[in-house]
Amino acid sequence: MPGPPFPGLWGESGNLRFSRPPCIGKEGSFVQKPLLSIGIIFKNEIRCLERCLKSLQLLRESVSCELVMADTGSTDGSRSVAERYADILFDFPWIDDFAAARNAVMERCCGAWYLTVDADEWLGQDISELAAWLPRAGEDAASVIIRNYGSYKAGGRFADVTAVRLLRMSTGERYEGCIHERWAFRNAGPDFLVRRLSATILHHDGYADMEGAAGKEKRMRNLTLLRKERERKPDDLRIRLQIIESSQGESWYQEELRQGVRMVEAKKPGWQSFGPSILRYAVQDSSLRKRPELEGDIRRAEHWFPDSPVIRLDVNYFAAFHDWEQKHYKDCIERCEAYQQALRQLRDGGSSNLRLNDAVMTEPPYWEMDMRLLLANAYLEENWPEPAKEQLEAVDGHILDTAQTENAVRTLQRLHSRSSQETADLVLKLYREICWAEPSRKDAEARRQAFVREGTMTFFPAFRKEEEQAGICRPAYTLYLPLLECCSLGAAAAILETGCRDELERCLGKVDRWEEFPIAALEHALGKGVCFPPPENPLKVEEMDRLAEQMARQNGPLAELAISAARDNWEELPPLAWARALVLAAVRHCTWANVEQGIALSRAFAKVEGAFLSAYYARDLLCSENICLLPPLHRFGWYCGRAFWAMEAGDSAAYVRLLREGLENCPEQKLMVEFLLKQLEKSQCRQTSPELLALAERVQALLRTFPAGDPAAEALKQSAACRQVAYLIERTE
């Protein structure tokens, strides 16, 4: 059927090829062709195909569009998804050639412009730039941002690549390459213009989690095709670069990389286009492996390609961290500042022509944050606090990961403690941004925990002692004073800054996450005699136990606080429960080396346990017949309390017996029992006369003559002489 000469539909013979029915009306009349054809090839993409097609809907509603799709052999239901969206859907038998499949799609398109999209990509929601440019485009092609994610996690780390994805069909260009296919622009003359669309993003997770089984299978598939293509074109640097990229993590990666570097050195065809990326990978590998070749790789890359954004950004990134590790802080500053200048130029469009064959790794904002934090630290090392503060002001907490959050907190602490710069607004801004649920609540919570974890370090006595020795301007923990109303670190900082009991109790009342509260601040407040737990902010018993355990692990004044708490007469259960938590933790962790403290702690334990058991358990339970129903440490506490009652009544034999019965119920308290019996023995040795010792030996010898259970022996034990020396007999049994 004859038809109008639509540009871009010429066949190999030069004849027009009409294979697009929607361009033909029902009565054979022609209808206006669409402005844009969107082409997709797919095979078994059920995971992501509908996501891709839904993302195109807004563009299809905004611009005259057609969607042409080729199924290269799906068996997972992908085709039924495509049927709901495609204007043209056809089968294309797979022949291990991506270019052939894409060209088959292009041959069925009749739009003025062609946009190629992969099934594992999805178009960003902001299509305003693309929709506004297409109707009035004067260029021959356009590039967009391909945002490659390293994992399937939403909002995870990514690397941006500028790729030409839009082509005016009248250019007649077609794809080349069986893998990583591209338009070679063989028809492009000196007037061929490419528009850079910097706000149009195709998100891509097709190479996410490549270390898994599916990822390895995809890489091996790519490598097989690339190696076949290399056999035909051994000096093709584009193929070499793609092999390098697909080989990362494999045992042969370094060899492929070094061969690629040698090809660039030999100036093989394409060395100027693909050399920057190959040398970038060499610098990256040497940096990660701490190879001695690193500095040489950096110099070579900068000498050969000084204007390439790959070198000015990626190589500067790795070189700056190398300078930092070598303590070359001024060189590090120069690198970071050069990186920031190159980034500004890139985002202003000044390097667009250089980017068509480049995949800049470190352009995304979180890489920029790495460099800002590094630069701020380098400024501080050179004692330049003002520019360091400027870098921290530009840090965006919304996009940080946990490691960057920790780094940002450490850097801010250094600025605060080493200078007189005002930091209140900075710490408030950072905390609010990292708590913002972006990209998810889970990410925000992980950042917040990292913030608190790093900030808590400044409250440790050892950290504060090091600060004093270093002669800092102000303690780092005071950085958190502005956070009093929103973070436990703020309450802790305010507590360490005051000795007023009312103010201490007010600050404690603001704590909402006791598991994160710095123990040093609590110890300070308790040492000032505050009422704890705060009546307006009650704690669960497990929270009290956890706080007491933290005190024990940090070697704080736990025993002293437990002994002090036992002096109270408890009118309410919460303070008693807190005293119990203190004495239990103190007893569990006591070494019993300090005799005076050990005796005081034992009595405190007996007193607190006696009061707590009476308040917590039914009276009928607290008897010898039912005491076995209590937890082991409570059983021991019950026996320990009765033992001290016996001692106060002068019955040392009962004291020894009850302690031993308590030990049978709670063997882990062996050290405490041995300590108490040893102190009893020492006390009695000081008080016992030789006559009593001799009497004890005679009575004990006499008792041994009786068989077990003999009534005469029981009668002897009740005699006045036996009772007089019973404690000595108990001690030696």
Wavefront OBJ file of the C-alpha trace (Angstrom):
o trace
v 0.000 0.000 0.000
v 1.487 3.393 -0.917
v 1.983 5.902 1.848
v 3.691 9.141 2.833
v 7.477 9.168 3.303
v 7.589 8.941 7.082
v 11.163 9.714 8.211
v 12.978 6.864 9.939
v 11.034 4.014 8.316
v 13.439 3.237 5.499
v 14.236 -0.442 5.034
v 17.529 -1.938 3.952
v 16.450 -1.833 0.296
v 15.547 1.810 0.548
v 11.833 1.059 0.233
v 9.302 2.279 2.734
v 8.273 -0.310 5.293
v 4.721 0.096 6.594
v 4.127 -2.195 9.540
v 2.351 0.118 11.952
v -1.452 -0.315 11.665
v -2.401 2.564 14.045
v -1.053 5.008 11.411
v -3.787 3.764 9.070
v -7.389 4.772 9.657
v -10.313 2.319 9.530
v -11.191 3.352 5.989
v -7.600 3.273 4.825
v -6.977 6.954 5.533
v -3.860 7.996 7.359
v -4.061 9.396 10.875
v -1.583 11.777 12.430
v 1.470 9.958 13.666
v 2.404 10.289 17.352
v 5.067 12.689 18.543
v 6.789 9.971 20.585
v 7.247 6.226 20.221
v 8.284 4.348 23.357
v 10.048 1.056 22.692
v 10.518 -1.816 25.173
v 11.863 -5.355 24.818
v 11.215 -7.831 27.631
v 11.460 -11.449 28.702
v 10.213 -12.851 32.022
v 10.053 -9.481 33.771
v 6.984 -10.117 35.922
v 8.822 -8.624 38.934
v 9.026 -5.158 37.462
v 7.212 -4.828 34.124
v 3.975 -3.351 35.418
v 5.908 -0.867 37.562
v 7.672 0.273 34.401
v 4.501 0.557 32.324
v 2.570 2.399 35.032
v 5.372 4.945 35.334
v 4.945 5.816 31.642
v 1.243 6.589 31.922
v 1.648 10.240 32.872
v 3.959 10.830 29.896
v 1.558 9.034 27.563
v -1.269 11.276 28.788
v 0.831 14.435 28.385
v 2.360 13.775 24.965
v 1.013 12.084 21.828
v 2.515 8.632 22.309
v 2.576 5.055 21.167
v 4.015 2.121 23.116
v 5.651 -0.652 21.068
v 6.788 -3.795 22.873
v 8.614 -6.976 21.827
v 8.388 -10.187 23.867
v 11.560 -12.234 23.372
v 10.217 -15.393 24.983
v 8.374 -14.796 28.264
v 6.932 -17.711 30.211
v 6.139 -16.040 33.556
v 2.993 -14.033 32.700
v 4.820 -10.881 31.583
v 3.049 -10.941 28.236
v -0.401 -10.664 29.805
v 0.797 -7.563 31.658
v 2.143 -6.048 28.428
v -1.149 -6.692 26.640
v -2.922 -4.283 28.987
v -0.639 -1.372 28.093
v 0.962 -1.825 24.649
v -0.321 -0.288 21.430
v 1.743 -2.822 19.490
v 2.938 -6.090 20.998
v 4.759 -8.734 18.979
v 7.024 -11.738 19.455
v 10.681 -11.609 18.558
v 12.560 -14.925 18.869
v 15.689 -14.428 20.972
v 18.937 -14.740 18.984
v 21.456 -13.560 21.631
v 21.447 -10.071 20.141
v 19.944 -7.134 22.009
v 20.539 -4.738 19.120
v 18.514 -6.930 16.760
v 15.582 -7.000 19.189
v 15.628 -3.242 19.718
v 15.879 -2.530 16.001
v 12.852 -4.754 15.423
v 10.939 -2.504 17.812
v 12.176 0.652 16.108
v 11.055 -0.672 12.713
v 7.470 -0.828 13.997
v 7.450 2.737 15.341
v 6.179 5.794 13.476
v 6.654 8.571 16.025
v 8.780 11.600 15.306
v 10.874 10.751 18.343
v 11.903 7.427 19.845
v 12.421 6.733 23.561
v 13.920 3.417 24.634
v 13.103 2.066 28.091
v 14.105 -1.183 29.798
v 11.577 -3.315 31.634
v 13.532 -3.007 34.890
v 13.458 0.784 34.684
v 10.749 3.217 35.698
v 10.296 6.829 34.711
v 10.550 9.418 37.470
v 7.368 11.275 38.372
v 8.705 14.629 37.214
v 8.155 14.586 33.443
v 7.709 18.343 33.088
v 11.116 18.862 31.466
v 10.607 16.071 28.934
v 6.996 16.981 28.127
v 7.901 20.644 27.618
v 10.941 19.948 25.437
v 9.579 17.309 23.039
v 7.080 19.450 21.065
v 9.662 22.144 20.318
v 12.873 20.102 20.264
v 15.468 21.343 17.810
v 18.153 18.761 18.581
v 18.733 15.319 17.079
v 18.946 13.338 20.303
v 18.649 13.784 24.041
v 20.225 12.221 27.095
v 18.503 11.476 30.381
v 19.762 10.410 33.798
v 19.843 6.648 34.408
v 19.833 6.129 38.170
v 21.326 2.698 38.859
v 20.522 1.289 42.294
v 22.814 -1.117 44.115
v 19.973 -2.906 45.892
v 16.221 -3.371 45.607
v 15.748 -1.256 48.729
v 13.772 1.897 47.956
v 15.946 4.963 48.157
v 19.165 2.992 48.474
v 22.546 4.008 47.132
v 22.756 4.682 43.424
v 25.067 5.849 40.675
v 23.892 8.201 37.955
v 24.784 7.736 34.305
v 23.983 10.127 31.487
v 22.745 8.097 28.512
v 21.252 9.043 25.152
v 17.797 7.475 25.221
v 15.846 9.804 22.904
v 16.454 9.914 19.153
v 14.823 11.772 16.328
v 13.617 9.000 14.025
v 14.588 10.936 10.905
v 18.285 10.413 11.729
v 17.940 6.803 10.576
v 20.226 5.580 13.384
v 19.916 1.974 14.524
v 21.348 -0.052 17.389
v 24.694 -1.861 17.313
v 26.127 -4.471 19.679
v 24.742 -7.797 20.795
v 25.074 -6.707 24.456
v 25.077 -3.206 25.993
v 23.733 -2.099 22.643
v 23.891 1.564 21.700
v 23.382 4.010 18.872
v 26.791 4.541 17.257
v 25.650 7.775 15.530
v 27.337 6.821 12.290
v 25.158 9.333 10.445
v 25.965 12.136 12.874
v 27.700 15.064 11.267
v 29.227 18.157 12.865
v 25.778 19.687 13.288
v 24.403 16.716 15.231
v 23.018 18.153 18.493
v 22.340 16.345 21.751
v 20.160 17.869 24.459
v 20.932 17.018 28.096
v 17.717 16.542 30.074
v 19.041 16.853 33.620
v 15.684 16.551 35.407
v 14.394 13.482 33.557
v 15.303 10.298 35.410
v 14.921 6.649 34.522
v 15.348 4.652 37.720
v 16.977 1.244 37.214
v 17.405 -1.718 39.571
v 18.260 -4.361 37.000
v 21.778 -4.645 38.384
v 20.805 -4.581 42.052
v 22.164 -7.219 44.427
v 24.485 -8.598 41.791
v 26.271 -10.798 44.318
v 23.264 -13.098 44.574
v 22.534 -16.088 42.362
v 20.306 -14.148 39.953
v 22.831 -11.335 39.700
v 25.706 -13.700 39.016
v 23.666 -15.423 36.316
v 22.997 -12.069 34.645
v 26.666 -11.080 34.815
v 27.775 -14.389 33.349
v 25.231 -13.990 30.545
v 26.576 -10.541 29.773
v 30.184 -11.692 29.919
v 29.501 -14.555 27.527
v 28.048 -12.184 24.947
v 30.753 -9.577 25.517
v 33.552 -12.087 25.079
v 32.053 -13.228 21.802
v 31.955 -9.635 20.662
v 35.550 -9.097 21.827
v 36.677 -12.007 19.670
v 35.430 -10.049 16.681
v 36.763 -6.701 17.910
v 39.754 -7.336 20.212
v 40.832 -3.676 20.273
v 37.396 -2.229 21.006
v 37.764 -0.275 24.262
v 34.010 0.036 24.690
v 33.747 -3.749 24.909
v 36.745 -3.872 27.253
v 35.120 -1.322 29.574
v 31.884 -3.301 29.627
v 33.784 -6.508 30.448
v 35.539 -4.698 33.297
v 32.220 -3.487 34.673
v 30.667 -6.971 34.444
v 33.729 -8.613 36.060
v 33.786 -6.686 39.323
v 34.131 -9.093 42.217
v 35.500 -11.911 40.052
v 39.000 -13.388 40.353
v 39.963 -12.152 36.903
v 38.842 -8.561 37.468
v 42.321 -7.105 38.106
v 43.735 -8.715 34.970
v 40.896 -7.359 32.795
v 41.389 -3.953 34.407
v 45.136 -3.835 33.830
v 44.723 -4.961 30.222
v 42.214 -2.152 29.767
v 44.686 0.363 31.193
v 47.383 -0.878 28.812
v 44.973 -0.471 25.872
v 44.326 3.126 26.926
v 48.079 3.694 27.201
v 48.446 2.291 23.679
v 45.700 4.703 22.534
v 43.529 2.025 21.024
v 40.459 3.291 19.136
v 38.056 4.974 21.532
v 40.707 5.624 24.214
v 39.627 9.239 24.621
v 35.975 8.294 25.085
v 36.358 5.234 27.326
v 39.764 5.867 28.878
v 38.510 8.061 31.762
v 36.134 5.368 33.029
v 38.747 2.603 32.744
v 41.321 4.674 34.635
v 38.679 5.562 37.223
v 38.159 1.846 37.899
v 41.936 1.415 38.227
v 42.098 4.201 40.820
v 39.098 2.787 42.668
v 40.592 -0.712 42.790
v 43.981 0.540 43.996
v 42.253 2.673 46.631
v 40.099 -0.130 47.996
v 43.002 -2.612 48.010
v 45.530 -0.083 49.362
v 47.800 -0.877 46.437
v 51.092 1.023 46.054
v 50.131 1.841 42.459
v 47.401 4.219 43.651
v 49.331 7.474 43.421
v 50.657 6.536 39.981
v 47.146 5.666 38.795
v 45.892 9.046 40.029
v 48.674 11.007 38.301
v 48.178 9.129 35.024
v 44.403 9.705 35.009
v 44.771 13.411 35.735
v 47.555 13.862 33.177
v 45.681 12.192 30.325
v 42.149 13.393 31.009
v 42.326 16.576 33.103
v 38.957 17.878 31.874
v 36.929 14.682 32.150
v 34.194 14.858 34.809
v 34.979 11.219 35.636
v 38.504 12.254 36.634
v 37.572 15.559 38.235
v 34.872 13.889 40.326
v 35.487 10.175 40.839
v 39.293 10.205 40.834
v 39.354 13.292 43.056
v 37.005 11.484 45.435
v 39.335 8.528 45.928
v 42.441 10.733 45.912
v 41.003 12.997 48.634
v 40.429 10.055 50.976
v 43.948 8.830 50.241
v 45.345 12.234 51.213
v 43.294 12.129 54.422
v 44.654 8.710 55.353
v 48.190 9.992 54.704
v 47.439 13.034 56.920
v 48.081 15.363 53.989
v 45.254 17.639 55.047
v 46.024 20.594 52.776
v 46.172 18.294 49.750
v 42.889 16.729 50.899
v 41.320 20.189 51.058
v 42.459 20.985 47.521
v 41.014 17.708 46.250
v 37.664 18.241 47.947
v 37.368 21.808 46.733
v 38.237 20.733 43.167
v 35.565 18.029 43.409
v 32.958 20.567 44.504
v 33.891 22.953 41.692
v 33.617 20.152 39.108
v 30.265 19.124 40.550
v 28.900 22.652 40.253
v 30.047 22.850 36.632
v 28.551 19.478 35.847
v 25.180 20.371 37.324
v 25.209 23.705 35.519
v 25.574 21.826 32.238
v 29.115 22.975 31.540
v 30.379 19.427 30.919
v 27.409 17.897 29.135
v 29.290 17.016 25.947
v 31.901 15.121 27.930
v 29.373 12.951 29.709
v 27.842 10.930 26.907
v 30.297 8.053 27.353
v 30.922 8.615 31.080
v 29.327 7.006 34.088
v 30.173 9.339 36.964
v 29.916 7.351 40.185
v 30.229 10.094 42.775
v 27.764 12.682 41.466
v 24.704 11.577 43.514
v 24.074 13.683 46.624
v 25.224 11.160 49.232
v 28.684 11.003 47.610
v 28.668 14.768 47.751
v 27.880 14.487 51.476
v 30.925 12.233 51.920
v 33.118 14.935 50.444
v 31.522 17.704 52.498
v 32.155 15.793 55.708
v 35.702 14.945 54.673
v 36.381 18.567 53.768
v 34.950 19.808 57.072
v 37.250 17.446 58.982
v 40.273 18.496 56.921
v 39.471 22.157 57.630
v 39.332 21.370 61.351
v 42.699 19.643 61.183
v 44.092 22.871 59.732
v 42.273 24.875 62.437
v 39.846 26.529 60.015
v 36.533 26.213 61.885
v 34.526 28.748 59.869
v 34.738 26.949 56.482
v 34.226 23.668 58.330
v 30.952 25.016 59.682
v 29.913 26.117 56.183
v 30.375 22.568 54.908
v 28.340 21.142 57.787
v 25.561 23.644 57.130
v 25.268 22.229 53.590
v 24.995 18.602 54.764
v 21.528 17.209 54.029
v 20.552 14.792 56.802
v 17.607 13.440 54.788
v 19.879 11.485 52.448
v 22.572 10.256 54.835
v 23.013 6.590 55.624
v 23.932 5.393 59.123
v 27.707 5.531 58.575
v 27.458 9.075 57.208
v 25.225 10.057 60.129
v 27.856 8.856 62.591
v 30.503 10.756 60.641
v 28.397 13.917 60.614
v 27.865 13.689 64.382
v 31.576 13.158 65.054
v 32.482 16.090 62.817
v 29.953 18.358 64.492
v 31.283 17.315 67.909
v 34.816 18.201 66.815
v 33.691 21.615 65.569
v 31.839 22.244 68.844
v 34.625 21.168 71.187
v 37.520 22.697 69.224
v 36.059 26.119 68.474
v 33.697 28.784 69.699
v 31.483 28.499 66.606
v 27.744 28.588 67.319
v 26.426 25.062 66.779
v 22.913 25.086 68.238
v 21.157 25.553 64.894
v 23.420 22.968 63.256
v 22.682 20.169 65.708
v 18.949 20.923 65.667
v 18.901 20.917 61.859
v 20.834 17.667 61.609
v 18.668 15.881 64.179
v 15.401 16.968 62.556
v 16.589 15.963 59.083
v 17.874 12.517 60.032
v 14.589 11.808 61.835
v 12.539 12.651 58.748
v 11.001 9.490 57.252
v 12.934 9.590 53.998
v 13.239 7.330 52.128
v 11.437 5.312 54.831
v 10.689 5.301 58.543
v 13.075 2.394 58.938
v 15.925 4.401 57.420
v 15.111 7.403 59.589
v 15.092 5.278 62.735
v 18.432 3.705 61.805
v 19.894 7.200 61.349
v 18.441 8.398 64.639
v 19.926 5.432 66.489
v 23.301 6.118 64.876
v 23.045 9.756 65.983
v 22.288 8.757 69.581
v 24.903 6.004 69.617
v 27.659 8.355 68.513
v 26.498 11.177 70.790
v 26.381 8.891 73.835
v 30.145 8.381 73.580
v 30.732 11.982 74.662
v 29.144 11.277 78.059
v 31.511 8.463 79.023
v 33.915 9.466 81.829
v 36.898 8.180 79.805
v 35.925 10.374 76.845
v 35.539 13.420 79.058
v 38.878 12.754 80.723
v 40.583 12.647 77.321
v 38.923 15.951 76.457
v 40.277 17.564 79.608
v 43.771 16.348 78.820
v 43.476 17.661 75.246
v 42.509 21.140 76.431
v 39.257 21.485 74.479
v 37.201 24.684 74.349
v 34.064 23.049 75.780
v 32.897 19.488 76.461
v 31.504 17.771 73.393
v 28.402 16.622 75.268
v 27.272 20.249 75.599
v 26.619 20.157 71.841
v 23.353 18.388 72.672
v 21.926 20.981 75.068
v 19.609 22.392 72.345
v 17.966 18.955 72.044
v 16.470 18.988 75.562
v 12.897 18.927 74.273
v 13.346 16.291 71.566
v 16.148 13.853 72.419
v 17.401 12.030 75.506
v 20.911 13.316 74.788
v 19.625 16.839 75.382
v 18.231 15.876 78.788
v 21.481 14.110 79.691
v 23.558 17.160 78.725
v 21.324 19.459 80.782
v 21.655 17.133 83.789
v 25.460 17.176 83.678
v 25.357 20.971 83.525
v 23.380 21.465 86.760
v 23.478 20.459 90.386
v 20.022 21.782 91.255
v 17.837 18.901 92.398
v 14.598 20.410 91.059
v 16.184 21.022 87.655
v 17.633 17.501 87.610
v 14.218 15.982 88.288
v 12.632 18.196 85.610
v 15.161 17.000 83.032
v 14.702 13.352 84.021
v 10.982 13.814 83.487
v 11.648 14.565 79.804
v 13.424 11.290 79.054
v 11.297 9.026 76.849
v 13.869 6.413 75.762
v 15.614 5.140 78.854
v 17.417 2.460 76.879
v 19.295 5.267 75.106
v 19.866 7.523 78.100
v 23.581 8.051 78.947
v 24.271 6.337 82.253
v 26.805 8.952 83.357
v 24.008 11.539 83.484
v 21.783 9.243 85.538
v 24.615 8.521 87.970
v 25.187 12.259 88.337
v 21.510 12.862 89.107
v 21.301 9.978 91.571
v 24.419 11.227 93.315
v 22.614 14.515 93.901
v 19.787 12.658 95.665
v 17.003 12.990 93.101
v 13.796 11.038 93.449
v 13.959 8.170 90.990
v 12.175 7.032 88.959
v 10.423 10.333 88.219
v 6.781 10.157 89.381
v 5.584 11.764 86.133
v 7.708 9.426 84.006
v 7.317 5.881 85.431
v 9.631 3.073 84.345
v 8.909 -0.581 83.770
v 10.798 -2.969 86.018
v 12.757 -4.333 83.051
v 13.847 -0.769 82.198
v 15.111 -0.345 85.761
v 17.023 -3.629 85.531
v 18.553 -2.573 82.214
v 19.708 0.781 83.600
v 21.277 -0.875 86.637
v 23.044 -3.409 84.400
v 24.415 -0.566 82.266
v 25.846 1.041 85.395
v 27.523 -2.230 86.294
v 29.025 -2.685 82.810
v 30.412 0.856 82.796
v 32.060 0.435 86.213
v 30.139 3.306 87.724
v 29.425 3.880 91.432
v 26.769 1.175 91.421
v 27.545 -0.309 94.856
v 27.535 3.114 96.539
v 24.220 4.008 94.882
v 22.698 0.658 95.899
v 23.808 1.088 99.529
v 22.468 4.631 99.543
v 19.109 3.535 98.083
v 18.752 0.928 100.862
v 18.750 3.667 103.509
v 15.323 4.840 102.381
v 12.026 3.827 103.913
v 9.869 3.207 100.891
v 6.338 4.503 100.910
v 5.723 3.676 97.242
v 6.593 0.662 95.144
v 8.501 2.338 92.223
v 11.408 3.642 94.385
v 11.575 0.253 96.094
v 11.672 -1.508 92.707
v 14.498 0.815 91.665
v 16.435 0.069 94.865
v 15.917 -3.631 94.146
v 17.298 -3.227 90.602
v 20.370 -1.459 91.986
v 21.184 -3.989 94.705
v 20.571 -7.008 92.455
v 22.896 -5.638 89.788
v 25.472 -4.633 92.405
v 25.442 -8.080 94.014
v 25.739 -9.823 90.627
v 28.784 -7.782 89.629
v 30.511 -7.273 92.996
v 34.039 -8.703 93.335
v 33.843 -8.637 97.153
v 37.369 -7.269 97.402
v 36.356 -4.248 99.490
v 35.360 -5.676 102.880
v 33.559 -2.642 104.281
v 31.643 -2.071 101.057
v 30.867 -5.770 100.688
v 29.325 -6.017 104.155
v 27.283 -2.847 103.602
v 26.109 -4.113 100.216
v 25.100 -7.494 101.676
v 23.010 -5.813 104.360
v 21.491 -3.470 101.767
v 20.613 -6.479 99.625
v 18.967 -8.263 102.550
v 16.991 -5.171 103.553
v 15.787 -4.300 100.048
v 14.927 -7.909 99.182
v 12.982 -8.320 102.404
v 10.957 -5.170 101.734
v 10.414 -5.982 98.056
v 9.373 -9.596 98.655
v 6.884 -8.521 101.303
v 5.420 -5.880 98.980
v 5.437 -7.996 95.827
v 4.474 -11.517 96.910
v 1.562 -12.904 98.908
v 2.309 -13.538 102.587
v 1.554 -17.271 102.277
v 4.267 -17.607 99.628
v 7.022 -16.255 101.852
v 7.561 -19.361 103.951
v 10.049 -22.214 103.797
v 7.471 -24.582 102.276
v 6.659 -22.309 99.308
v 9.828 -20.274 98.856
v 10.985 -22.675 96.107
v 8.329 -21.090 93.835
v 10.264 -17.797 93.668
v 13.027 -17.043 91.137
v 16.504 -18.134 92.339
v 17.829 -14.705 93.271
v 14.653 -13.906 95.219
v 14.962 -17.232 97.050
v 18.496 -16.312 97.968
v 17.332 -12.864 99.080
v 14.732 -14.443 101.367
v 17.322 -16.715 103.024
v 19.848 -13.860 103.199
v 17.347 -11.613 105.009
v 16.559 -14.350 107.546
v 20.290 -14.972 108.007
v 20.894 -11.349 108.978
v 17.932 -11.471 111.360
v 19.525 -14.494 113.007
v 22.867 -12.690 113.246
v 21.228 -9.691 114.889
v 19.636 -12.076 117.388
v 23.073 -13.516 118.183
v 22.416 -16.883 116.541
v 25.511 -17.257 114.367
v 24.853 -20.939 113.745
v 21.496 -20.140 112.167
v 23.228 -17.380 110.181
v 25.645 -19.899 108.701
v 22.930 -22.448 108.057
v 20.592 -19.995 106.321
v 23.360 -18.663 104.102
v 24.192 -22.198 103.026
v 20.541 -22.967 102.326
v 20.358 -19.776 100.267
v 23.417 -20.872 98.310
v 21.749 -24.216 97.533
v 18.844 -22.258 96.031
v 21.056 -19.855 94.079
v 24.524 -21.324 93.385
v 25.655 -18.276 91.415
v 25.906 -16.352 94.710
v 28.789 -18.525 95.901
v 31.210 -15.584 96.061
v 28.883 -13.568 98.274
v 28.307 -16.473 100.685
v 32.018 -17.259 100.860
v 32.708 -13.581 101.548
v 30.158 -13.406 104.377
v 31.303 -16.656 106.006
v 34.905 -15.537 105.799
v 34.048 -12.264 107.524
v 32.145 -14.170 110.201
v 35.123 -16.447 110.768
v 37.490 -13.501 111.110
v 35.144 -11.781 113.533
v 34.699 -14.868 115.660
v 38.409 -15.662 115.693
v 39.019 -12.269 117.192
v 36.387 -12.936 119.903
v 36.894 -16.653 120.679
v 38.932 -17.717 123.757
v 41.150 -20.837 123.820
v 38.817 -22.382 126.371
v 35.822 -22.124 123.990
v 37.825 -23.601 121.131
v 38.817 -26.545 123.343
v 35.171 -27.012 124.417
v 34.063 -26.996 120.793
v 36.573 -29.677 119.902
v 35.395 -31.896 122.785
v 31.707 -31.480 121.928
v 32.388 -32.150 118.249
v 34.383 -35.281 119.073
v 31.605 -36.522 121.311
v 28.961 -35.954 118.656
v 30.956 -38.034 116.192
v 30.624 -41.084 118.463
v 26.880 -41.189 117.978
v 25.328 -42.773 114.883
v 23.276 -40.517 112.550
v 19.825 -39.721 113.933
v 20.613 -40.940 117.464
v 18.248 -39.246 120.015
v 21.129 -38.883 122.439
v 23.040 -36.776 119.917
v 20.019 -34.500 119.393
v 19.689 -34.088 123.156
v 23.380 -33.192 123.407
v 22.964 -30.501 120.758
v 20.287 -28.845 122.899
v 22.549 -28.636 125.938
v 23.848 -25.267 127.126
v 27.479 -26.233 126.462
v 26.722 -27.273 122.866
v 24.711 -24.142 122.108
v 27.568 -22.045 123.465
v 29.965 -23.376 120.813
v 27.489 -24.273 118.025
v 28.748 -21.534 115.670
v 32.272 -22.937 115.905
v 31.045 -26.445 115.116
v 28.958 -25.189 112.119
v 32.000 -23.347 110.730
v 34.190 -26.478 110.655
v 31.602 -28.880 109.257
l 1 2 3 4 5 6 7 8 9 10 11 12 13 14 15 16 17 18 19 20 21 22 23 24 25 26 27 28 29 30 31 32 33 34 35 36 37 38 39 40 41 42 43 44 45 46 47 48 49 50 51 52 53 54 55 56 57 58 59 60 61 62 63 64 65 66 67 68 69 70 71 72 73 74 75 76 77 78 79 80 81 82 83 84 85 86 87 88 89 90 91 92 93 94 95 96 97 98 99 100 101 102 103 104 105 106 107 108 109 110 111 112 113 114 115 116 117 118 119 120 121 122 123 124 125 126 127 128 129 130 131 132 133 134 135 136 137 138 139 140 141 142 143 144 145 146 147 148 149 150 151 152 153 154 155 156 157 158 159 160 161 162 163 164 165 166 167 168 169 170 171 172 173 174 175 176 177 178 179 180 181 182 183 184 185 186 187 188 189 190 191 192 193 194 195 196 197 198 199 200 201 202 203 204 205 206 207 208 209 210 211 212 213 214 215 216 217 218 219 220 221 222 223 224 225 226 227 228 229 230 231 232 233 234 235 236 237 238 239 240 241 242 243 244 245 246 247 248 249 250 251 252 253 254 255 256 257 258 259 260 261 262 263 264 265 266 267 268 269 270 271 272 273 274 275 276 277 278 279 280 281 282 283 284 285 286 287 288 289 290 291 292 293 294 295 296 297 298 299 300 301 302 303 304 305 306 307 308 309 310 311 312 313 314 315 316 317 318 319 320 321 322 323 324 325 326 327 328 329 330 331 332 333 334 335 336 337 338 339 340 341 342 343 344 345 346 347 348 349 350 351 352 353 354 355 356 357 358 359 360 361 362 363 364 365 366 367 368 369 370 371 372 373 374 375 376 377 378 379 380 381 382 383 384 385 386 387 388 389 390 391 392 393 394 395 396 397 398 399 400 401 402 403 404 405 406 407 408 409 410 411 412 413 414 415 416 417 418 419 420 421 422 423 424 425 426 427 428 429 430 431 432 433 434 435 436 437 438 439 440 441 442 443 444 445 446 447 448 449 450 451 452 453 454 455 456 457 458 459 460 461 462 463 464 465 466 467 468 469 470 471 472 473 474 475 476 477 478 479 480 481 482 483 484 485 486 487 488 489 490 491 492 493 494 495 496 497 498 499 500 501 502 503 504 505 506 507 508 509 510 511 512 513 514 515 516 517 518 519 520 521 522 523 524 525 526 527 528 529 530 531 532 533 534 535 536 537 538 539 540 541 542 543 544 545 546 547 548 549 550 551 552 553 554 555 556 557 558 559 560 561 562 563 564 565 566 567 568 569 570 571 572 573 574 575 576 577 578 579 580 581 582 583 584 585 586 587 588 589 590 591 592 593 594 595 596 597 598 599 600 601 602 603 604 605 606 607 608 609 610 611 612 613 614 615 616 617 618 619 620 621 622 623 624 625 626 627 628 629 630 631 632 633 634 635 636 637 638 639 640 641 642 643 644 645 646 647 648 649 650 651 652 653 654 655 656 657 658 659 660 661 662 663 664 665 666 667 668 669 670 671 672 673 674 675 676 677 678 679 680 681 682 683 684 685 686 687 688 689 690 691 692 693 694 695 696 697 698 699 700 701 702 703 704 705 706 707 708 709 710 711 712 713 714 715 716 717 718 719 720 721 722 723 724 725 726 727 728 729 730 731 732 733
